[in-house]
Amino acid sequence: MKKKVFNKIKPEKDNLSILLRINEAQKMASAYQWLYVTENALRDLIRKVYGSPTGWWNVNKVPQKVIDDVKRSMDQEKYDSAKRADELEFTNLDQLKEIITKNSNWNDFQSYLEVADKSTFRIKFEGTLSPRNCIAHSAPLKEKDLKVIDVRFEDVLNMIK
């Protein structure tokens, strides 16, 4: 990849800066893997509990703000719609948490979770949201933050049976 990038840049560009970004990207790759696995595991959990979002994707099971945000994403990201299976593919980590922890939904998920207390679930989950935003918006994280990400995302995955 480094060679490919260097071949595309013009000589006047700062090669050292690009090399540093490539090194950062390699470190960030593991953080992205945690995010990818966690978001998709939660989508799979929701599908396991409710099935495909045809009958339940409404205000009874999904908070209206999530529905509105997903609709907006679907409208804005039409170029990518062929790759997305359903509305859940347009949700992010925080929205998945909101679906699971919605008061009327919590009981539906309890038998699929290792934690019975919704408050504990939300607290552990909250630890992933700030790192998620850094990962999703390509903000470089420090080495210490990358280690914390391993723990926080693993905590969420360990709550799923």
C-alpha positions in Angstrom: 0.0 0.0 0.0 2.8 2.4 0.9 4.4 2.0 -2.6 1.0 2.5 -4.2 0.5 5.8 -2.3 4.0 7.0 -3.0 3.6 6.4 -6.7 0.4 8.5 -6.8 1.8 11.5 -5.0 3.6 14.4 -6.5 7.2 15.1 -5.6 6.3 18.4 -3.9 4.1 16.6 -1.3 5.5 15.8 2.1 6.4 12.1 1.9 7.2 11.9 5.6 3.7 13.2 6.5 2.1 10.6 4.2 4.3 7.8 5.7 3.2 8.9 9.2 -0.5 8.8 8.2 0.0 5.3 6.8 1.6 4.1 10.1 -1.3 5.7 12.0 -3.8 3.9 9.7 -2.1 0.6 10.4 -2.5 1.2 14.1 -6.1 2.3 13.7 -7.0 -0.9 11.7 -7.5 -2.9 14.8 -9.8 -0.3 16.3 -11.8 -0.3 13.1 -12.0 -4.1 13.3 -13.5 -3.9 16.9 -16.0 -1.4 15.7 -17.0 -3.4 12.6 -17.4 -6.6 14.6 -19.3 -5.0 17.4 -21.8 -3.1 15.3 -22.4 -6.1 13.1 -22.8 -8.4 16.1 -25.4 -6.1 17.5 -27.2 -5.9 14.2 -27.2 -9.7 14.1 -28.6 -9.8 17.7 -31.4 -7.5 16.8 -32.2 -9.6 13.7 -32.1 -12.7 15.8 -34.7 -11.2 18.2 -36.9 -9.5 15.7 -36.1 -10.9 12.3 -35.6 -8.7 9.2 -36.8 -5.2 9.7 -40.0 -5.4 7.8 -42.7 -5.7 10.5 -40.9 -4.3 13.5 -39.1 -1.3 12.0 -41.5 1.2 13.3 -42.1 3.5 16.3 -43.2 0.6 18.4 -39.7 -1.0 18.4 -37.4 1.7 17.1 -37.1 5.2 18.6 -38.5 7.8 16.2 -35.2 9.7 16.1 -33.4 6.5 15.0 -36.0 6.0 12.2 -35.6 9.6 11.1 -31.8 9.4 11.1 -31.7 6.2 9.2 -34.2 7.5 6.6 -32.0 10.5 6.1 -28.9 8.3 5.7 -30.7 6.0 3.3 -31.7 9.1 1.2 -28.2 10.5 1.3 -26.3 7.3 0.6 -28.2 6.0 -2.4 -25.0 5.1 -4.2 -24.4 2.4 -1.6 -27.9 1.0 -1.2 -27.2 -2.1 -3.2 -24.7 -3.2 -0.6 -27.0 -2.8 2.4 -29.4 -5.5 3.4 -31.9 -3.4 5.3 -32.4 -0.4 7.6 -30.1 -1.9 10.3 -27.2 -1.6 7.9 -27.6 2.2 8.1 -27.5 2.3 11.9 -24.5 3.2 14.0 -23.4 1.9 17.4 -25.4 4.5 19.5 -28.6 3.8 17.5 -28.2 0.1 18.0 -27.9 0.7 21.7 -31.1 2.8 21.6 -33.0 0.0 19.9 -31.9 -2.6 22.4 -32.4 -0.5 25.5 -35.7 1.1 24.6 -38.0 0.4 27.6 -40.5 -1.7 25.6 -37.7 -3.7 24.0 -35.3 -4.5 26.9 -37.2 -7.7 27.9 -37.0 -9.0 24.4 -33.2 -8.9 24.5 -32.6 -10.1 28.1 -32.4 -13.8 27.3 -29.8 -13.1 24.6 -27.6 -11.0 27.0 -25.2 -12.0 29.8 -26.2 -8.9 31.8 -29.7 -8.6 33.2 -29.5 -5.0 34.3 -30.1 -2.4 31.6 -28.2 0.3 33.5 -25.0 -1.9 33.5 -25.5 -2.6 29.8 -25.8 1.1 29.0 -22.8 2.0 31.1 -20.5 -0.5 29.4 -21.9 0.5 26.1 -21.3 4.2 26.7 -17.5 3.5 26.9 -17.5 2.6 23.2 -19.2 5.7 21.8 -16.4 8.3 22.0 -13.9 5.9 20.5 -16.4 4.9 17.9 -16.7 8.5 16.7 -12.9 8.8 16.6 -12.7 5.6 14.5 -15.5 6.5 12.2 -14.2 10.0 11.6 -10.6 8.9 11.1 -9.3 10.8 14.1 -6.0 9.2 15.1 -5.9 7.6 18.6 -3.0 7.3 20.9 -1.5 3.9 21.8 -3.2 4.1 25.3 -6.6 4.8 23.7 -6.2 1.8 21.3 -5.6 -0.5 24.3 -8.7 0.9 26.0 -10.7 0.3 22.8 -9.8 -3.4 23.0 -11.3 -3.7 26.5 -14.4 -1.6 25.9 -15.5 -3.2 22.7 -14.7 -6.7 24.1 -16.9 -5.8 27.1 -19.9 -5.1 24.8 -19.3 -8.3 22.8 -19.0 -10.3 26.0 -22.5 -9.1 27.1 -24.0 -11.0 24.1 -24.6 -14.7 24.6 
